[in-house]
Amino acid sequence: MSGSSTDTDTETLFSREEVQALEADSNYRAAIDLAHLMLNQGSPDSDGYLLAQGAAPVSDFAAVGLAQSALQPPAPPAPPGTVQAPVVQPGPLRQYVLPHAPPPQPVQPAGDRFVESAVNNTLPALEPWPGQHRFRVSVRTPPPAQHGRQPPYVFDRETNKLYVDMIIAVTFAFRVAEGTDTTRLRVSALPVYPDMHHVNTPVRRCPTHRLPELECNNGAGSFIDHVIRAEHDDAVYQEGGTTKERRSVVVPYERPPPGTLDYLVSYRFCCMNTCVGGINRRRLMVLFTLEDSSTGEALGRQSVEVKVCKCPHRDARTDRSRALPKQRRPASSPDPQEPPARRPCPAGRLVVEVDDMIEYDHLKAVLASFRAARRSLLRARSTSDSAAPAPPASVSSDTTSSERDSPAERRTLFKTEAP
């Protein structure tokens, strides 16, 4: 057994002293010769035949292990409905590598660029990532409205949120670092749900807006199920993900016109946030991914939250009003549930501060109505007191109700505290 003492499998399983003892054993030498004979003259159905047909030379210990596996009697068939555990065949060789097995590939270290597809991932990444090309996305502000009309959409830069009506073209501006070769770049727009309990759900268009007879679906063709459409002649609509419902639209990144660094593309949203069977009042976000058009590598990522609604300006004002108290309230502000402290009222009079003449006129009218109602109440009380029977002699009732209540007491009767 020349050279077997330096064999890799031998050195792994046995020490040098054990190998020398095995080489001196005549019975072990005969077993090795028999194993090689079986490998070279095996039947077409055996593993030995496959290894003997042009395979690399097999070591002595591997030959013995294969021979023992071939001589092992077959196990009896398991009864129907039972799960049989795998049987480990005994032998001197506990593990070996077949000659034709492909070598394991080393793991490439993660770098700035990595292969990623926002369409194929079940859980897309939502974090902004400018990448090596410093990819940025912004929404172009609509032109000023004419004849008292409001702009068609609103973009809040503080919250990075877009408010827009359905089928309204919104212009997005894409920018990369100066000197970047844009001939092999493209931009993918994918709608997702940013909330963690909905991010795994693909964004679907509602059944109502998917009807082919709707005017918004004229010429839609195969991309009638897409929520986002791009106003570009070379736009490509893709479907990916596990269920093929991650629908995105891809446009090539073209060179910006002279005098500007932004590449402009208009997008339309074909379903509303309140549609039942579609977005269904969930938060909506659009992921813009800068990709290599030839390899599909993700080179950058940005996102914009979108609310598709009938009244963009109203919803924008509502969201701002809800956020303003939380932003402007200082840390040491008093509890809003605590009643305000009372202000001193000199000479029994209360002062109400107003901001403009409209409030002043309104409060004057309210005060006049209140004084008229008070006079009527006092007049009715005087009439009822005069018509009432005389009180018993033990009770002194020499004065009427009007005389009993002095003007100061009548004034304090209806006096209220102002905040």
C-alpha positions in Angstrom: 0.0 0.0 0.0 2.6 2.5 -1.2 1.7 6.1 -0.6 -1.4 5.3 1.4 0.3 6.6 4.6 0.3 10.0 3.1 -3.3 9.9 1.9 -5.5 12.7 3.1 -8.3 10.5 4.3 -5.9 8.2 6.1 -4.1 11.0 7.9 -7.6 12.4 8.9 -9.0 9.2 10.4 -5.9 7.3 11.7 -2.6 8.2 13.3 0.7 7.2 11.6 1.2 4.3 14.1 -2.2 2.9 13.3 -1.6 3.1 9.5 1.7 1.2 9.9 -0.1 -1.5 11.9 -2.8 -1.8 9.2 -0.2 -2.1 6.4 1.4 -5.0 8.3 -1.9 -6.9 8.5 -2.2 -9.4 5.7 -6.0 -9.6 6.1 -6.3 -5.8 5.7 -4.1 -6.0 2.5 -6.5 -8.6 1.0 -9.5 -6.4 1.8 -8.0 -3.5 0.0 -7.2 -5.6 -3.1 -10.8 -7.0 -3.1 -12.2 -3.5 -2.8 -10.2 -2.2 -5.8 -11.3 -5.3 -7.8 -15.0 -4.5 -7.0 -14.5 -0.9 -8.1 -12.9 -1.8 -11.4 -15.4 -4.7 -12.2 -18.6 -3.3 -10.8 -22.0 -3.6 -12.4 -23.6 -0.6 -14.3 -26.0 -0.2 -11.4 -23.3 0.1 -8.7 -21.4 3.1 -7.4 -18.2 1.4 -8.2 -19.0 1.2 -11.9 -19.6 5.0 -12.0 -16.3 5.7 -10.2 -14.4 3.3 -12.5 -15.5 5.0 -15.7 -12.9 7.7 -16.2 -12.9 8.8 -12.6 -9.9 9.9 -10.6 -7.9 7.2 -8.7 -9.6 6.2 -5.5 -7.6 5.9 -2.3 -7.3 2.6 -0.5 -9.5 3.7 2.5 -12.2 5.2 0.2 -12.2 1.8 -1.8 -12.8 -0.2 1.4 -15.6 2.1 2.5 -17.3 1.8 -0.8 -16.8 -1.9 -0.9 -18.4 -2.3 2.6 -21.4 -0.2 1.5 -21.9 -2.4 -1.6 -21.6 -5.7 0.4 -24.1 -4.4 3.0 -27.4 -6.3 2.7 -30.4 -4.2 1.8 -32.7 -3.1 4.6 -36.2 -4.6 4.7 -39.0 -2.3 3.3 -40.7 -0.1 5.9 -44.4 -0.6 6.5 -46.7 1.8 4.7 -47.4 5.0 6.5 -44.1 5.0 8.6 -41.2 7.3 8.3 -37.8 5.5 8.2 -34.7 7.2 9.6 -31.6 7.2 7.4 -29.2 4.3 8.0 -25.5 5.1 8.4 -23.5 2.3 6.8 -20.5 1.2 8.9 -17.0 1.3 7.5 -13.5 2.5 8.2 -14.1 5.7 6.1 -16.7 7.9 7.7 -16.6 10.7 5.2 -15.1 11.3 1.8 -15.5 13.6 -1.2 -16.4 12.2 -4.6 -13.9 12.9 -7.3 -16.3 14.9 -9.5 -18.0 17.0 -6.7 -17.6 20.7 -7.4 -15.4 22.5 -4.9 -17.1 24.9 -2.5 -17.2 28.5 -3.6 -15.8 31.1 -1.2 -18.2 33.7 0.2 -17.5 37.1 -1.3 -17.2 39.9 1.3 -20.0 42.6 1.2 -18.9 45.8 -0.3 -20.5 49.1 -1.3 -22.1 47.5 -4.3 -24.1 44.3 -3.9 -26.6 42.4 -6.0 -30.1 43.2 -4.9 -33.4 43.4 -6.7 -36.2 45.3 -5.0 -38.7 43.3 -7.0 -37.5 39.8 -6.2 -37.0 40.3 -2.5 -39.9 39.3 -0.2 -39.1 42.1 2.2 -37.7 45.1 0.4 -35.3 47.4 2.2 -36.8 50.7 3.1 -33.8 52.6 4.4 -32.4 55.5 2.2 -29.1 54.6 0.6 -27.4 57.1 -1.8 -24.7 54.6 -2.7 -21.5 55.4 -4.5 -23.3 57.6 -7.1 -25.0 59.7 -4.4 -28.5 59.0 -5.7 -31.1 61.5 -4.7 -34.9 61.9 -5.5 -37.1 65.0 -5.1 -40.5 66.1 -6.2 -40.8 69.1 -8.4 -43.1 71.8 -7.0 -46.1 72.3 -9.2 -46.4 75.7 -11.0 -48.4 78.5 -9.2 -52.1 78.1 -9.7 -54.0 80.5 -12.0 -57.5 82.0 -11.6 -57.7 81.0 -7.9 -57.2 77.3 -8.6 -55.1 75.2 -6.3 -52.0 73.2 -7.5 -52.8 69.6 -8.5 -50.7 68.1 -5.7 -48.8 69.0 -2.5 -45.4 67.9 -1.4 -44.4 68.4 2.2 -40.6 68.6 2.4 -40.4 68.2 6.2 -42.2 64.9 6.2 -41.1 63.8 2.7 -44.8 63.1 1.9 -46.7 63.6 -1.4 -50.4 64.3 -1.5 -51.9 63.8 -4.9 -55.2 62.9 -6.6 -55.5 59.9 -8.8 -54.2 59.9 -12.4 -52.4 63.3 -11.8 -48.9 63.4 -13.4 -46.3 64.1 -10.7 -42.8 65.1 -11.8 -39.9 63.4 -9.9 -36.3 64.7 -10.2 -33.5 62.2 -10.1 -29.9 63.2 -9.6 -26.5 61.4 -9.4 -23.0 62.6 -8.8 -21.3 64.7 -11.5 -19.2 62.7 -13.9 -21.3 59.5 -13.5 -21.7 57.4 -16.7 -25.5 57.2 -17.0 -25.6 55.1 -20.1 -25.9 51.9 -18.1 -28.2 53.1 -15.3 -31.9 52.7 -14.8 -34.5 53.7 -12.2 -37.0 51.3 -10.7 -40.2 52.5 -8.9 -41.8 50.0 -6.6 -44.8 50.7 -4.3 -44.6 49.1 -0.9 -46.2 49.4 2.5 -43.7 50.9 5.0 -45.4 49.6 8.2 -43.7 46.4 9.4 -47.0 44.5 9.8 -47.8 45.2 6.1 -44.4 45.3 4.4 -44.6 41.7 3.4 -47.9 42.3 1.5 -47.5 43.4 -2.2 -49.4 46.5 -3.2 -52.4 45.5 -5.4 -54.8 47.6 -7.4 -58.4 47.5 -6.3 -61.0 45.6 -8.4 -62.9 48.7 -9.1 -60.1 50.6 -10.8 -58.9 47.5 -12.7 -62.0 47.5 -14.9 -60.9 47.8 -18.5 -63.9 50.0 -19.5 -62.7 52.8 -17.2 -61.2 55.9 -19.0 -58.0 55.7 -16.9 -57.3 52.3 -18.3 -57.5 53.2 -21.9 -54.4 51.8 -23.6 -53.2 50.2 -20.3 -52.9 46.7 -21.9 -50.8 44.3 -19.9 -50.0 46.8 -17.1 -53.6 47.4 -16.0 -52.8 45.9 -12.6 -49.9 48.3 -11.9 -50.5 51.0 -9.3 -47.7 53.2 -10.7 -47.3 54.2 -14.3 -44.4 56.1 -15.9 -44.8 58.7 -18.6 -41.9 57.4 -20.6 -41.8 55.7 -24.0 -39.2 53.1 -22.9 -40.9 52.2 -19.6 -40.8 48.5 -18.7 -43.4 47.1 -16.3 -42.1 44.2 -14.2 -43.7 41.6 -12.0 -41.6 39.8 -9.4 -41.6 38.4 -5.9 -42.8 35.0 -4.7 -46.3 35.5 -6.0 -45.4 37.6 -9.0 -47.3 40.5 -7.5 -44.4 42.9 -6.7 -45.2 45.2 -9.6 -42.7 47.9 -10.5 -42.0 50.2 -13.5 -38.4 50.7 -14.8 -37.2 53.6 -16.9 -33.7 54.2 -18.3 -31.7 56.9 -16.7 -31.0 59.4 -19.5 -28.6 62.2 -19.6 -30.1 65.4 -18.2 -30.5 68.4 -20.5 -27.8 71.0 -20.7 -27.9 73.5 -17.8 -29.5 71.1 -15.3 -28.3 68.1 -13.2 -31.8 66.5 -12.7 -33.4 63.8 -14.8 -37.2 64.4 -14.8 -39.8 61.6 -15.1 -43.5 61.9 -14.6 -45.5 59.2 -12.7 -49.2 58.6 -12.2 -50.9 56.8 -9.4 -53.8 54.6 -10.5 -55.4 53.7 -7.2 -56.3 55.6 -4.0 -55.3 55.0 -0.4 -58.9 54.4 0.6 -59.8 51.8 -2.0 -61.3 48.7 -0.5 -59.6 45.5 -1.9 -56.5 47.5 -2.7 -54.4 49.8 -0.5 -57.3 49.9 2.0 -56.2 52.9 4.1 -52.6 51.7 4.6 -49.6 53.9 4.3 -48.0 53.9 0.9 -44.4 54.4 0.0 -42.6 54.4 -3.4 -39.1 52.9 -3.5 -36.9 54.4 -6.2 -33.9 52.2 -6.9 -30.9 53.1 -9.0 -29.8 49.9 -10.8 -27.2 48.8 -13.3 -29.2 48.0 -16.5 -26.9 45.2 -17.6 -26.4 43.3 -14.3 -29.4 44.4 -12.2 -27.2 45.6 -9.3 -28.7 48.1 -6.9 -26.5 51.2 -6.8 -28.7 53.5 -4.7 -32.2 53.7 -3.0 -34.5 56.5 -2.0 -38.2 56.6 -0.9 -41.1 59.0 -0.9 -44.3 58.5 1.1 -47.5 59.0 -1.0 -51.1 59.6 -0.2 -53.5 59.4 -3.1 -56.7 61.2 -2.1 -59.5 63.4 -3.5 -58.5 66.5 -1.5 -54.7 66.7 -1.3 -54.7 70.2 0.2 -57.2 69.4 2.9 -55.4 66.2 3.9 -52.0 68.0 4.0 -53.5 70.7 6.3 -55.0 68.1 8.5 -51.7 66.2 8.9 -49.8 69.5 9.6 -52.3 70.5 12.3 -52.0 67.1 14.0 -48.2 67.4 14.0 -47.9 71.0 15.0 -48.9 70.6 18.7 -46.5 67.8 19.2 -43.6 69.8 17.6 -44.3 73.2 19.3 -45.2 72.0 22.8 -42.1 72.5 25.0 -41.0 69.8 27.4 -42.0 71.8 30.5 -45.5 72.8 29.2 -48.3 72.2 31.7 -50.7 69.4 31.3 -53.5 70.3 28.8 -56.1 68.5 31.1 -55.2 70.8 34.0 -57.6 73.8 34.2 -56.0 77.2 33.6 -55.3 79.4 36.6 -57.8 82.1 37.5 -56.9 85.7 36.6 -57.7 88.5 39.1 -60.8 90.5 38.2 -60.6 94.1 39.5 -63.9 95.8 40.6 -65.9 92.6 39.8 -65.4 92.9 36.0 -64.0 90.3 33.6 -61.8 91.1 30.6 -61.9 88.9 27.4 -59.1 89.5 25.0 -59.8 89.3 21.2 -57.5 89.3 18.2 -59.5 91.3 15.6 -62.6 93.3 15.1 -64.6 90.4 13.8 -64.3 88.5 17.1 -65.0 91.8 19.0 -68.3 92.4 17.1 -69.3 88.8 17.5 -68.8 88.9 21.3 -70.6 92.2 21.5 -73.7 90.6 19.9 -73.4 87.6 22.2 -73.2 90.0 25.2 -76.2 92.0 24.0 -78.3 88.8 23.7 -77.1 87.6 27.1 -78.1 90.9 28.8 -81.5 90.8 27.1 -82.1 87.3 28.3 -81.1 88.3 31.8 -83.5 91.3 31.8 -86.3 89.0 30.7 -85.5 86.6 33.5 -85.4 89.3 36.1 -88.7 90.7 34.8 -90.3 87.3 35.0 -89.0 86.8 38.5 -90.4 90.1 39.7 -93.8 89.3 38.2 -93.9 85.9 39.9 -92.9 87.4 43.3 -95.6 90.1 43.2 -98.3 87.6 42.3 -97.4 85.1 45.1 -99.4 85.0 48.4 -98.1 86.9 51.5 -95.7 84.9 53.5 -96.4 84.0 57.2 -96.1 86.7 59.8 -93.1 85.1 61.3 -91.2 85.7 58.1 -90.2 89.2 57.3 -91.2 90.0 53.7 -91.4 93.8 53.6 -89.4 94.1 50.4 -90.0 92.7 46.9 -87.6 90.6 45.0 -86.4 93.6 43.0 -85.7 95.5 46.2 -84.3 92.4 47.9 -81.7 92.0 45.2 -79.4 94.9 44.9 -77.9 95.9 41.5 -74.6 94.5 42.6 -76.2 91.1 43.6 -78.1 90.9 40.3 -74.8 91.5 38.5 -73.0 88.8 40.3 -75.9 86.4 39.7 -74.9 85.9 36.1 -71.2 86.6 36.4 -69.1 83.9 35.0 -65.4 83.3 35.0 -63.6 83.8 31.7 -60.7 81.4 30.8 
